[in-house]
């Protein structure tokens, strides 16, 4: 009987089986790694601070605290060195500094160049489209002090200006770089962050925040600004948690902007149609003098700037209070501008809610305090402030026009009730004018608040005004009952 032939396996089948086993092993390995990665980066709960890594079916929700913990682990951080990623902030390059090179702990660096950082627009009172700060470069250095504690530095690089534009010591000339020291303690879903910027020239801050300011090229700007901040991360508007900003401004002085020419300013009213800085003689404004001791002037100060005679053109306490109020409400609820800044808005900068405009406003206000003085600033403001529109839609410029339109009298002859009414309208002149046209009055809560805060007037007049407002309120309530 012939021997049965031994079956042979064709080579291609052997390779196919090997490839299949390898593919299966690789698939299982990738699946295991994916499962491990998801477990490592999984948010602790629904409130945890998360970001999404990847796209489509490979999108992975990752806990930011876990990412920070992994990235600062040496055997992972070393492998991130040199990695370059495109992010919403800009191109970010990772770096790793081993323990002992710059300190006892290893340091992870993230260098972004150019870089776009988010701004809390609503808290700052800015327009919704002003949500980002563009920087030539930014670098974050972080190290893990303890398991739940991070610390490091934040470097922000601003545009360089020509040396001739600095008007300061040689040490202050050159590309400005602001360095903040920070630490973060794990708190709830994220961290509680503390930032400290040591005192740096105000000009450096301006070059960082608004490098295109035309005033940087023509004005001498002296002084130093330090800043301390405490906020939760993620920093959500309206969210609970400690939020504290404490600026410290020393020696701020501005010259070279020409505010002395405002003594003969051309008249205009609309915030979007600012006055020329150098008016011609034919358009010069010579407003009638309104006594700073009269009811209208005092009511305006009670409504708009209660510390007018104490501040140097800016009020840091009011600015920080406005930041806190806007953050808690998640909307632009309160402004922090002084009367001097509001005059700068009318004279030069216009009403656009941008960071650059607010910084320009600050510079002009500081110089005006030195060149004009308090009495002239108050007089100009009363002569130029907008008080809504008349029946034909024409803007009402200044206290004289407002007094004649609303009460048929001169500004100097206004009664206390009339003066408080005009002061209450300055918060939102157009809306207040519409309310006046419809109801014959303005916001009563604001009226009462201003009447209560007026200073420097006889007590009997203030009591009489309070009684009159109370009687009006009672009569209105009775009519609606």
C-alpha positions as CSV (number, residue, x, y, z in Angstrom):
1,X,0.0,0.0,0.0
2,X,1.5,3.3,-1.1
3,X,2.4,5.8,1.7
4,X,0.1,8.7,2.3
5,X,1.8,12.1,1.4
6,X,2.6,14.4,4.3
7,X,0.5,17.6,4.0
8,X,2.5,20.8,3.6
9,X,1.6,24.3,4.7
10,X,2.1,26.9,2.1
11,X,4.4,29.7,3.2
12,X,1.9,32.5,2.6
13,X,-0.6,30.9,5.0
14,X,2.0,30.7,7.7
15,X,2.8,34.4,7.3
16,X,-0.9,35.2,7.2
17,X,-1.5,33.4,10.5
18,X,1.5,35.1,12.1
19,X,0.3,38.5,10.9
20,X,-3.2,37.8,12.3
21,X,-1.8,36.8,15.7
22,X,0.4,39.9,15.7
23,X,-2.6,42.1,14.8
24,X,-4.7,40.5,17.5
25,X,-1.9,41.0,20.1
26,X,-1.4,44.6,19.0
27,X,-5.1,45.3,19.1
28,X,-5.4,43.8,22.6
29,X,-2.4,45.9,23.7
30,X,-3.8,49.1,22.2
31,X,-7.2,48.3,23.8
32,X,-5.5,47.7,27.2
33,X,-3.5,51.0,26.8
34,X,-6.6,52.9,25.9
35,X,-8.5,51.5,28.8
36,X,-5.6,52.3,31.1
37,X,-5.4,55.8,29.7
38,X,-9.1,56.4,30.2
39,X,-8.8,55.2,33.7
40,X,-5.8,57.4,34.5
41,X,-7.4,60.5,33.0
42,X,-11.0,59.9,34.0
43,X,-12.6,62.8,35.7
44,X,-13.3,62.2,39.4
45,X,-16.9,63.4,39.0
46,X,-19.2,65.5,36.8
47,X,-17.8,68.7,38.5
48,X,-14.2,67.9,37.7
49,X,-12.2,70.3,35.4
50,X,-11.9,68.5,32.1
51,X,-10.6,69.0,28.6
52,X,-11.2,66.9,25.5
53,X,-8.2,65.2,23.9
54,X,-8.5,63.9,20.4
55,X,-11.3,64.1,17.9
56,X,-14.2,62.0,16.7
57,X,-14.5,58.4,18.0
58,X,-11.1,58.8,19.7
59,X,-12.1,61.9,21.7
60,X,-11.2,61.4,25.3
61,X,-12.5,63.5,28.3
62,X,-9.5,64.1,30.5
63,X,-9.2,65.5,34.0
64,X,-6.9,68.5,34.0
65,X,-5.6,67.8,37.5
66,X,-4.7,64.3,36.4
67,X,-3.0,65.6,33.3
68,X,-0.9,67.9,35.4
69,X,0.0,65.1,37.8
70,X,1.1,62.8,34.9
71,X,3.0,65.4,33.0
72,X,5.1,66.3,36.1
73,X,6.0,62.7,36.7
74,X,9.6,62.3,35.6
75,X,9.3,59.1,33.5
76,X,6.5,60.9,31.5
77,X,7.8,64.4,31.6
78,X,11.1,63.4,30.1
79,X,9.4,61.9,27.1
80,X,7.4,65.1,26.6
81,X,10.5,67.1,26.1
82,X,10.6,68.7,22.6
83,X,6.9,67.7,21.9
84,X,5.2,70.5,19.9
85,X,1.4,70.7,19.8
86,X,-1.1,73.1,18.1
87,X,-3.6,74.3,20.6
88,X,-6.3,77.0,20.8
89,X,-3.7,79.2,22.6
90,X,-1.1,78.8,19.8
91,X,1.7,76.4,19.1
92,X,3.0,75.0,22.4
93,X,6.4,73.3,22.9
94,X,7.0,71.1,26.0
95,X,10.3,71.2,27.8
96,X,11.7,69.2,30.8
97,X,14.3,70.4,33.3
98,X,15.6,67.5,35.5
99,X,15.8,67.8,39.3
100,X,18.9,69.5,40.5
101,X,19.4,71.7,37.4
102,X,17.4,74.7,38.6
103,X,16.0,73.4,41.9
104,X,15.3,70.3,43.9
105,X,12.2,69.4,41.9
106,X,12.0,68.7,38.1
107,X,10.2,71.4,36.1
108,X,7.9,71.0,33.1
109,X,7.7,74.0,30.8
110,X,5.2,75.0,28.2
111,X,6.3,77.6,25.7
112,X,3.7,79.3,23.5
113,X,4.9,81.6,20.7
114,X,2.8,83.5,19.5
115,X,0.2,83.0,22.2
116,X,-3.4,84.1,22.6
117,X,-4.6,84.1,26.2
118,X,-8.3,84.3,27.3
119,X,-9.6,87.4,29.0
120,X,-12.5,87.6,31.5
121,X,-14.2,90.2,29.2
122,X,-17.4,90.6,31.3
123,X,-15.6,91.0,34.6
124,X,-13.4,93.7,33.0
125,X,-16.4,95.5,31.5
126,X,-15.2,94.8,27.9
127,X,-17.3,94.1,24.8
128,X,-18.0,90.4,24.2
129,X,-15.6,90.3,21.2
130,X,-12.7,91.4,23.4
131,X,-12.0,88.0,24.9
132,X,-8.4,87.4,24.1
133,X,-5.0,88.9,24.7
134,X,-2.5,88.4,21.9
135,X,1.2,88.1,23.1
136,X,4.4,87.4,21.2
137,X,5.3,84.7,23.7
138,X,4.3,83.2,27.0
139,X,5.9,80.4,29.1
140,X,4.5,78.5,32.0
141,X,6.9,76.6,34.3
142,X,5.4,74.2,36.8
143,X,6.7,71.7,39.3
144,X,4.9,69.4,41.8
145,X,5.8,70.4,45.3
146,X,3.4,67.9,46.8
147,X,0.9,65.5,45.3
148,X,-1.9,68.1,45.4
149,X,0.3,71.2,45.2
150,X,1.8,72.9,42.1
151,X,4.1,75.9,41.9
152,X,6.1,77.8,39.2
153,X,6.4,80.9,37.2
154,X,4.6,82.6,34.3
155,X,6.5,84.7,31.8
156,X,4.6,87.0,29.5
157,X,6.6,88.6,26.7
158,X,5.4,91.9,25.2
159,X,6.3,93.7,21.9
160,X,9.5,95.6,21.9
161,X,9.4,99.4,21.4
162,X,12.0,101.7,20.0
163,X,14.4,102.8,22.7
164,X,13.6,106.4,21.9
165,X,10.0,105.8,22.9
166,X,10.7,104.7,26.4
167,X,11.6,108.0,28.1
168,X,13.0,106.1,31.1
169,X,16.1,104.6,32.5
170,X,18.1,102.3,30.3
171,X,17.3,99.4,32.6
172,X,13.6,99.8,31.6
173,X,14.3,99.9,27.9
174,X,14.0,96.8,25.7
175,X,11.5,94.0,25.1
176,X,9.3,94.0,28.3
177,X,8.9,90.6,30.0
178,X,6.6,90.3,33.1
179,X,7.3,87.4,35.4
180,X,4.7,86.1,37.9
181,X,5.2,83.6,40.6
182,X,2.3,81.3,41.3
183,X,1.2,78.3,43.4
184,X,-1.9,76.2,43.2
185,X,-3.5,74.1,45.8
186,X,-6.0,71.4,44.9
187,X,-9.5,72.6,45.8
188,X,-12.7,70.8,44.7
189,X,-12.8,70.1,41.0
190,X,-9.7,72.1,40.2
191,X,-7.2,74.3,42.1
192,X,-7.1,77.5,44.1
193,X,-4.5,79.6,42.3
194,X,-2.4,82.4,43.8
195,X,-0.5,84.8,41.5
196,X,2.1,87.4,42.4
197,X,3.6,89.9,39.9
198,X,6.3,91.9,41.5
199,X,6.4,95.6,40.8
200,X,7.3,96.4,37.2
201,X,7.3,99.6,35.2
202,X,3.7,100.7,34.2
203,X,5.1,101.2,30.7
204,X,5.9,97.5,30.5
205,X,2.4,96.5,31.5
206,X,1.0,98.8,28.8
207,X,3.3,97.4,26.2
208,X,2.1,93.9,27.2
209,X,-1.7,94.6,27.4
210,X,-2.0,97.1,24.5
211,X,1.2,97.4,22.4
212,X,-0.5,99.5,19.8
213,X,-1.4,102.4,22.1
214,X,-0.4,105.6,20.3
215,X,0.3,107.2,23.6
216,X,3.3,104.9,24.2
217,X,5.2,106.7,21.5
218,X,4.6,110.2,22.7
219,X,4.0,110.3,26.4
220,X,6.3,110.0,29.4
221,X,4.8,107.3,31.7
222,X,6.4,106.8,35.1
223,X,5.4,104.5,37.9
224,X,5.3,100.8,38.9
225,X,2.5,98.3,39.2
226,X,2.5,95.2,41.3
227,X,-0.4,92.7,41.2
228,X,-1.6,89.9,43.4
229,X,-4.5,87.7,42.5
230,X,-6.3,84.7,43.9
231,X,-8.9,82.8,41.9
232,X,-10.3,79.3,41.4
233,X,-9.4,77.2,38.4
234,X,-11.3,76.8,36.2
235,X,-12.2,80.5,36.6
236,X,-15.9,80.6,35.7
237,X,-17.8,83.9,35.8
238,X,-20.5,83.8,38.5
239,X,-19.0,80.7,40.1
240,X,-18.5,80.5,43.8
241,X,-15.1,80.5,45.3
242,X,-12.5,83.0,46.4
243,X,-11.7,85.6,43.7
244,X,-9.4,88.5,44.7
245,X,-7.4,91.0,42.7
246,X,-5.2,93.4,44.6
247,X,-3.3,95.9,42.3
248,X,-0.7,98.2,43.8
249,X,0.2,101.2,41.8
250,X,3.0,103.5,42.9
251,X,4.2,106.8,41.4
252,X,2.0,106.8,38.3
253,X,2.6,110.1,36.4
254,X,1.9,110.9,32.8
255,X,3.0,113.9,30.7
256,X,3.1,114.8,27.0
257,X,-0.6,114.1,26.1
258,X,-1.7,117.7,25.8
259,X,-4.6,117.7,28.2
260,X,-3.8,121.3,29.1
261,X,-5.5,122.2,25.8
262,X,-8.8,120.9,27.2
263,X,-9.1,124.3,28.9
264,X,-10.6,125.5,25.5
265,X,-12.2,122.3,24.3
266,X,-14.6,121.9,21.4
267,X,-18.1,120.7,22.4
268,X,-19.4,117.3,21.5
269,X,-21.6,114.8,23.3
270,X,-21.8,111.4,21.7
271,X,-19.4,109.0,23.1
272,X,-18.5,107.7,19.7
273,X,-17.7,111.2,18.4
274,X,-14.9,112.3,20.8
275,X,-13.6,115.8,20.9
276,X,-10.4,116.8,19.1
277,X,-7.5,117.2,21.5
278,X,-6.5,120.6,19.9
279,X,-9.7,122.6,19.2
280,X,-9.8,125.6,17.0
281,X,-10.7,129.1,18.3
282,X,-14.0,129.0,16.4
283,X,-15.2,125.9,18.2
284,X,-13.9,126.7,21.6
285,X,-16.2,125.9,24.5
286,X,-16.6,128.3,27.3
287,X,-19.1,126.6,29.6
288,X,-20.9,128.7,32.2
289,X,-19.5,128.1,35.6
290,X,-21.4,125.6,37.8
291,X,-20.3,125.8,41.4
292,X,-18.8,122.6,42.7
293,X,-20.6,123.4,45.9
294,X,-24.1,123.4,44.2
295,X,-26.6,120.7,44.3
296,X,-26.1,119.4,40.8
297,X,-22.3,119.1,41.1
298,X,-22.6,117.3,44.4
299,X,-25.4,115.0,43.2
300,X,-23.3,114.1,40.1
301,X,-20.4,113.2,42.4
302,X,-22.7,111.1,44.6
303,X,-23.9,109.3,41.5
304,X,-20.7,108.8,39.6
305,X,-17.6,109.3,41.8
306,X,-17.9,109.6,45.5
307,X,-14.2,109.8,46.1
308,X,-13.5,112.4,43.4
309,X,-11.5,114.7,45.7
310,X,-9.4,111.9,47.2
311,X,-8.2,109.9,44.1
312,X,-5.4,110.9,41.6
313,X,-7.6,110.2,38.6
314,X,-8.2,106.5,39.1
315,X,-9.7,104.6,42.0
316,X,-8.2,101.1,42.6
317,X,-10.8,100.3,45.3
318,X,-13.7,101.0,42.9
319,X,-12.0,99.1,40.0
320,X,-11.6,95.9,42.2
321,X,-15.2,96.3,43.4
322,X,-16.4,96.5,39.8
323,X,-14.4,93.4,38.9
324,X,-15.9,91.4,41.7
325,X,-19.5,92.6,41.0
326,X,-19.2,91.8,37.3
327,X,-17.7,88.4,37.9
328,X,-20.5,87.4,40.4
329,X,-23.2,88.5,38.0
330,X,-21.5,87.1,34.9
331,X,-22.3,90.4,33.0
332,X,-21.2,94.0,32.8
333,X,-23.0,95.3,35.8
334,X,-20.8,98.0,37.3
335,X,-18.0,100.3,36.0
336,X,-15.0,101.4,37.9
337,X,-14.3,104.7,36.0
338,X,-13.7,107.9,37.9
339,X,-15.2,111.3,36.7
340,X,-11.7,112.1,35.4
341,X,-11.7,109.0,33.3
342,X,-15.2,109.7,32.0
343,X,-14.1,113.1,30.9
344,X,-11.2,111.5,29.0
345,X,-13.8,109.2,27.4
346,X,-15.8,112.3,26.2
347,X,-12.7,114.2,25.1
348,X,-10.6,111.6,23.4
349,X,-11.1,107.9,23.6
350,X,-14.8,107.4,22.8
351,X,-17.1,104.7,24.2
352,X,-15.8,101.4,22.8
353,X,-15.5,98.8,25.5
354,X,-12.0,97.5,24.8
355,X,-9.0,97.1,27.0
356,X,-6.9,99.6,24.9
357,X,-9.6,102.3,25.3
358,X,-9.7,101.8,29.1
359,X,-5.9,102.1,29.3
360,X,-5.9,105.2,27.2
361,X,-8.6,106.7,29.4
362,X,-6.5,106.0,32.5
363,X,-3.5,107.8,31.0
364,X,-5.4,110.9,30.0
365,X,-7.2,111.1,33.4
366,X,-3.9,111.0,35.3
367,X,-2.4,113.8,33.3
368,X,-5.6,115.9,33.4
369,X,-5.6,115.8,37.2
370,X,-2.2,117.5,37.0
371,X,-2.9,120.0,34.2
372,X,-6.5,120.9,34.9
373,X,-7.2,120.3,38.6
374,X,-10.4,119.0,40.2
375,X,-12.6,122.0,39.8
376,X,-11.9,122.3,36.0
377,X,-12.4,118.6,35.4
378,X,-15.8,118.7,37.2
379,X,-16.8,121.9,35.3
380,X,-15.9,120.4,31.9
381,X,-17.7,117.1,32.7
382,X,-20.9,119.0,33.6
383,X,-20.6,121.0,30.4
384,X,-20.0,118.0,28.1
385,X,-21.8,115.0,29.7
386,X,-24.5,113.4,27.6
387,X,-28.0,113.4,28.9
388,X,-29.9,111.5,26.3
389,X,-31.7,112.9,23.3
390,X,-34.5,115.5,22.7
391,X,-37.7,114.8,20.9
392,X,-36.0,115.3,17.5
393,X,-33.3,112.7,18.4
394,X,-30.6,115.3,18.9
395,X,-28.1,114.6,21.7
396,X,-28.4,116.7,24.8
397,X,-24.9,117.9,25.6
398,X,-24.1,119.2,29.1
399,X,-26.0,120.2,32.2
400,X,-27.4,123.5,30.7
401,X,-29.1,121.7,27.8
402,X,-30.4,119.0,30.1
403,X,-31.8,121.4,32.6
404,X,-33.6,123.4,30.0
405,X,-34.9,120.3,28.2
406,X,-36.2,118.4,31.3
407,X,-37.1,121.2,33.6
408,X,-37.2,124.4,31.6
409,X,-34.6,126.2,33.8
410,X,-30.9,127.0,34.1
411,X,-28.6,124.4,35.6
412,X,-27.6,126.7,38.4
413,X,-31.3,127.1,39.4
414,X,-32.2,123.4,39.7
415,X,-33.9,122.3,42.8
416,X,-32.4,119.4,44.8
417,X,-35.1,117.0,43.4
418,X,-34.3,118.1,39.9
419,X,-30.5,117.9,40.4
420,X,-30.7,114.4,41.8
421,X,-32.9,113.4,38.9
422,X,-30.3,114.6,36.3
423,X,-27.5,112.9,38.3
424,X,-29.4,109.6,38.2
425,X,-29.7,109.8,34.5
426,X,-26.0,109.7,33.9
427,X,-25.8,105.9,34.6
428,X,-27.5,105.2,31.2
429,X,-28.5,108.5,29.6
430,X,-30.4,107.1,26.6
431,X,-32.4,104.6,28.6
432,X,-33.1,107.1,31.4
433,X,-34.3,109.7,28.8
434,X,-36.7,107.0,27.4
435,X,-38.0,106.3,30.9
436,X,-38.5,110.0,31.5
437,X,-40.4,110.4,28.3
438,X,-42.7,107.4,29.2
439,X,-43.1,107.9,33.0
440,X,-42.0,111.4,33.9
441,X,-39.3,110.1,36.2
442,X,-36.3,107.8,36.4
443,X,-35.2,104.8,38.5
444,X,-36.5,105.5,42.0
445,X,-34.1,103.2,43.8
446,X,-31.2,105.1,42.2
447,X,-32.8,108.4,43.0
448,X,-33.0,107.4,46.7
449,X,-29.4,106.1,46.8
450,X,-28.0,109.4,45.3
451,X,-30.1,111.5,47.6
452,X,-28.8,109.6,50.6
453,X,-25.1,109.9,49.4
454,X,-25.0,113.6,48.6
455,X,-22.4,115.3,50.8
456,X,-21.7,118.9,51.8
457,X,-25.3,120.2,51.6
458,X,-27.4,121.4,54.5
459,X,-28.9,118.5,56.5
460,X,-32.4,120.1,56.4
461,X,-32.3,120.2,52.6
462,X,-31.3,116.5,52.5
463,X,-34.1,115.6,54.9
464,X,-36.6,117.6,52.9
465,X,-35.5,115.8,49.7
466,X,-35.8,112.4,51.4
467,X,-39.4,113.3,52.5
468,X,-40.3,114.4,49.0
469,X,-39.0,111.2,47.4
470,X,-40.8,109.1,50.0
471,X,-44.1,111.0,49.4
472,X,-43.8,110.5,45.7
473,X,-43.1,106.8,46.1
474,X,-46.2,106.4,48.4
475,X,-48.4,108.3,46.0
476,X,-47.2,106.1,43.1
477,X,-47.8,103.0,45.1
478,X,-51.3,104.1,46.0
479,X,-52.1,104.9,42.4
480,X,-51.1,101.4,41.3
481,X,-53.0,99.6,44.2
